[in-house]
Amino acid sequence: MLPKTDWAALIPHAGTMCLLDAVLAWDEHTIHAVTEGHARADNPLRGTQGLHAVHLAEYGAQAMAVHGALLARAAGAKTAKPGRLVSLRDVQLLADYVDTCDGRLDVHAQCLQAGEASAQYLFRIEHRGRLLASGRAAVIHPDS
């Protein structure tokens, strides 16, 4: 397990906007992260009615960012290339609000393609084995 203190400085998300708590496992193609931040009152994505499931796409995107950063670090890079989320596809939301889910959420991402300029991932977020959201996301790595 990699705690947030191990990888948080590698991604641009900071403070409460760093939504993941730990990485349970990762390899060249996949990452499994966990969080209990969905239930926190100070969650920056939370609205007056709670945390809508549409925001789980951001959890998936952050898992992608952490995966890319861990890969870059493993390859000897001091920092990872910043990315910009440019596309979400085939997103399925199987819940309305997720802040009432007790315990952790499991955030999985699988790299479909990664290169110098872009990456594409599948993501899924589960609570106790129940699928809450899934989809595909693409990120570009701008030169600037």
Contacts in CASP RR format, 6 or more apart in sequence:
PFRMAT RR
TARGET T0000
AUTHOR 0000-0000-0000
METHOD contacts of the structure
MODEL  1
MLPKTDWAALIPHAGTMCLLDAVLAWDEHTIHAVTEGHARADNPLRGTQG
LHAVHLAEYGAQAMAVHGALLARAAGAKTAKPGRLVSLRDVQLLADYVDT
CDGRLDVHAQCLQAGEASAQYLFRIEHRGRLLASGRAAVIHPDS
1 22 0 8 1.000
1 23 0 8 1.000
1 24 0 8 1.000
2 22 0 8 1.000
2 23 0 8 1.000
2 26 0 8 1.000
2 70 0 8 1.000
3 21 0 8 1.000
3 22 0 8 1.000
4 18 0 8 1.000
4 20 0 8 1.000
4 21 0 8 1.000
4 22 0 8 1.000
6 23 0 8 1.000
7 23 0 8 1.000
7 66 0 8 1.000
7 69 0 8 1.000
7 70 0 8 1.000
7 73 0 8 1.000
8 14 0 8 1.000
8 18 0 8 1.000
10 66 0 8 1.000
10 69 0 8 1.000
10 70 0 8 1.000
10 72 0 8 1.000
10 73 0 8 1.000
10 79 0 8 1.000
10 80 0 8 1.000
11 18 0 8 1.000
11 62 0 8 1.000
11 65 0 8 1.000
11 66 0 8 1.000
11 69 0 8 1.000
11 80 0 8 1.000
12 65 0 8 1.000
12 82 0 8 1.000
13 19 0 8 1.000
13 62 0 8 1.000
13 65 0 8 1.000
16 40 0 8 1.000
16 42 0 8 1.000
16 43 0 8 1.000
16 44 0 8 1.000
17 44 0 8 1.000
18 62 0 8 1.000
19 35 0 8 1.000
19 37 0 8 1.000
19 38 0 8 1.000
19 43 0 8 1.000
19 45 0 8 1.000
19 58 0 8 1.000
19 59 0 8 1.000
19 62 0 8 1.000
20 33 0 8 1.000
20 34 0 8 1.000
20 35 0 8 1.000
20 59 0 8 1.000
20 62 0 8 1.000
20 63 0 8 1.000
20 66 0 8 1.000
20 107 0 8 1.000
21 33 0 8 1.000
21 34 0 8 1.000
21 35 0 8 1.000
21 36 0 8 1.000
21 37 0 8 1.000
21 104 0 8 1.000
22 33 0 8 1.000
22 34 0 8 1.000
23 31 0 8 1.000
23 32 0 8 1.000
23 33 0 8 1.000
23 66 0 8 1.000
23 70 0 8 1.000
24 32 0 8 1.000
24 33 0 8 1.000
24 34 0 8 1.000
24 106 0 8 1.000
25 31 0 8 1.000
25 32 0 8 1.000
26 32 0 8 1.000
26 67 0 8 1.000
26 70 0 8 1.000
28 71 0 8 1.000
28 111 0 8 1.000
29 110 0 8 1.000
29 111 0 8 1.000
30 67 0 8 1.000
30 108 0 8 1.000
30 109 0 8 1.000
30 110 0 8 1.000
30 111 0 8 1.000
31 63 0 8 1.000
31 64 0 8 1.000
31 66 0 8 1.000
31 67 0 8 1.000
31 70 0 8 1.000
31 108 0 8 1.000
31 109 0 8 1.000
32 106 0 8 1.000
32 107 0 8 1.000
32 108 0 8 1.000
33 62 0 8 1.000
33 63 0 8 1.000
33 66 0 8 1.000
33 106 0 8 1.000
33 107 0 8 1.000
33 108 0 8 1.000
33 109 0 8 1.000
34 104 0 8 1.000
34 105 0 8 1.000
34 106 0 8 1.000
34 107 0 8 1.000
35 59 0 8 1.000
35 104 0 8 1.000
35 105 0 8 1.000
35 107 0 8 1.000
36 103 0 8 1.000
36 104 0 8 1.000
36 105 0 8 1.000
37 43 0 8 1.000
38 51 0 8 1.000
38 59 0 8 1.000
38 98 0 8 1.000
38 99 0 8 1.000
38 101 0 8 1.000
38 105 0 8 1.000
39 99 0 8 1.000
39 100 0 8 1.000
39 101 0 8 1.000
39 102 0 8 1.000
39 103 0 8 1.000
40 46 0 8 1.000
43 51 0 8 1.000
43 99 0 8 1.000
45 51 0 8 1.000
45 55 0 8 1.000
45 58 0 8 1.000
46 99 0 8 1.000
49 97 0 8 1.000
50 97 0 8 1.000
50 99 0 8 1.000
51 97 0 8 1.000
51 98 0 8 1.000
51 99 0 8 1.000
52 96 0 8 1.000
52 97 0 8 1.000
52 98 0 8 1.000
53 93 0 8 1.000
53 94 0 8 1.000
53 95 0 8 1.000
53 96 0 8 1.000
53 97 0 8 1.000
53 98 0 8 1.000
53 132 0 8 1.000
53 133 0 8 1.000
54 91 0 8 1.000
54 93 0 8 1.000
55 98 0 8 1.000
56 93 0 8 1.000
56 98 0 8 1.000
56 105 0 8 1.000
56 125 0 8 1.000
56 132 0 8 1.000
56 133 0 8 1.000
57 88 0 8 1.000
57 91 0 8 1.000
57 123 0 8 1.000
57 133 0 8 1.000
57 135 0 8 1.000
57 137 0 8 1.000
59 105 0 8 1.000
59 107 0 8 1.000
59 123 0 8 1.000
59 125 0 8 1.000
60 107 0 8 1.000
60 109 0 8 1.000
60 121 0 8 1.000
60 123 0 8 1.000
60 125 0 8 1.000
60 137 0 8 1.000
61 85 0 8 1.000
61 123 0 8 1.000
61 137 0 8 1.000
61 139 0 8 1.000
62 107 0 8 1.000
63 107 0 8 1.000
63 108 0 8 1.000
63 109 0 8 1.000
63 121 0 8 1.000
63 123 0 8 1.000
64 109 0 8 1.000
64 111 0 8 1.000
64 119 0 8 1.000
64 121 0 8 1.000
64 123 0 8 1.000
64 137 0 8 1.000
64 139 0 8 1.000
65 80 0 8 1.000
65 83 0 8 1.000
65 139 0 8 1.000
67 109 0 8 1.000
67 111 0 8 1.000
67 121 0 8 1.000
68 80 0 8 1.000
68 114 0 8 1.000
68 119 0 8 1.000
69 80 0 8 1.000
71 80 0 8 1.000
71 114 0 8 1.000
72 79 0 8 1.000
72 80 0 8 1.000
72 81 0 8 1.000
73 80 0 8 1.000
81 116 0 8 1.000
81 141 0 8 1.000
82 141 0 8 1.000
82 142 0 8 1.000
83 139 0 8 1.000
83 140 0 8 1.000
83 141 0 8 1.000
83 142 0 8 1.000
84 139 0 8 1.000
84 140 0 8 1.000
84 141 0 8 1.000
84 142 0 8 1.000
85 137 0 8 1.000
85 138 0 8 1.000
85 139 0 8 1.000
86 138 0 8 1.000
86 139 0 8 1.000
86 140 0 8 1.000
87 136 0 8 1.000
87 137 0 8 1.000
87 138 0 8 1.000
88 135 0 8 1.000
88 136 0 8 1.000
88 137 0 8 1.000
89 135 0 8 1.000
89 136 0 8 1.000
89 137 0 8 1.000
89 138 0 8 1.000
90 134 0 8 1.000
90 135 0 8 1.000
90 136 0 8 1.000
91 133 0 8 1.000
91 134 0 8 1.000
91 135 0 8 1.000
91 136 0 8 1.000
92 131 0 8 1.000
92 133 0 8 1.000
92 134 0 8 1.000
92 135 0 8 1.000
93 132 0 8 1.000
93 133 0 8 1.000
94 130 0 8 1.000
94 131 0 8 1.000
94 132 0 8 1.000
94 133 0 8 1.000
95 101 0 8 1.000
95 132 0 8 1.000
95 133 0 8 1.000
98 105 0 8 1.000
98 127 0 8 1.000
98 132 0 8 1.000
101 127 0 8 1.000
101 128 0 8 1.000
101 132 0 8 1.000
103 127 0 8 1.000
103 128 0 8 1.000
104 127 0 8 1.000
105 125 0 8 1.000
105 126 0 8 1.000
105 127 0 8 1.000
105 132 0 8 1.000
106 125 0 8 1.000
106 126 0 8 1.000
106 127 0 8 1.000
106 129 0 8 1.000
107 123 0 8 1.000
107 124 0 8 1.000
107 125 0 8 1.000
108 123 0 8 1.000
108 124 0 8 1.000
108 125 0 8 1.000
108 126 0 8 1.000
109 121 0 8 1.000
109 122 0 8 1.000
109 123 0 8 1.000
110 121 0 8 1.000
110 122 0 8 1.000
110 123 0 8 1.000
111 119 0 8 1.000
111 120 0 8 1.000
111 121 0 8 1.000
112 120 0 8 1.000
112 121 0 8 1.000
112 122 0 8 1.000
112 136 0 8 1.000
113 119 0 8 1.000
113 120 0 8 1.000
114 120 0 8 1.000
115 141 0 8 1.000
116 141 0 8 1.000
117 140 0 8 1.000
117 141 0 8 1.000
118 138 0 8 1.000
118 139 0 8 1.000
118 140 0 8 1.000
118 141 0 8 1.000
119 138 0 8 1.000
119 139 0 8 1.000
119 141 0 8 1.000
120 136 0 8 1.000
120 137 0 8 1.000
120 138 0 8 1.000
120 139 0 8 1.000
121 136 0 8 1.000
121 137 0 8 1.000
121 138 0 8 1.000
121 139 0 8 1.000
122 134 0 8 1.000
122 135 0 8 1.000
122 136 0 8 1.000
123 133 0 8 1.000
123 134 0 8 1.000
123 135 0 8 1.000
123 136 0 8 1.000
123 137 0 8 1.000
124 131 0 8 1.000
124 133 0 8 1.000
124 134 0 8 1.000
124 135 0 8 1.000
125 131 0 8 1.000
125 132 0 8 1.000
125 133 0 8 1.000
125 134 0 8 1.000
126 132 0 8 1.000
END
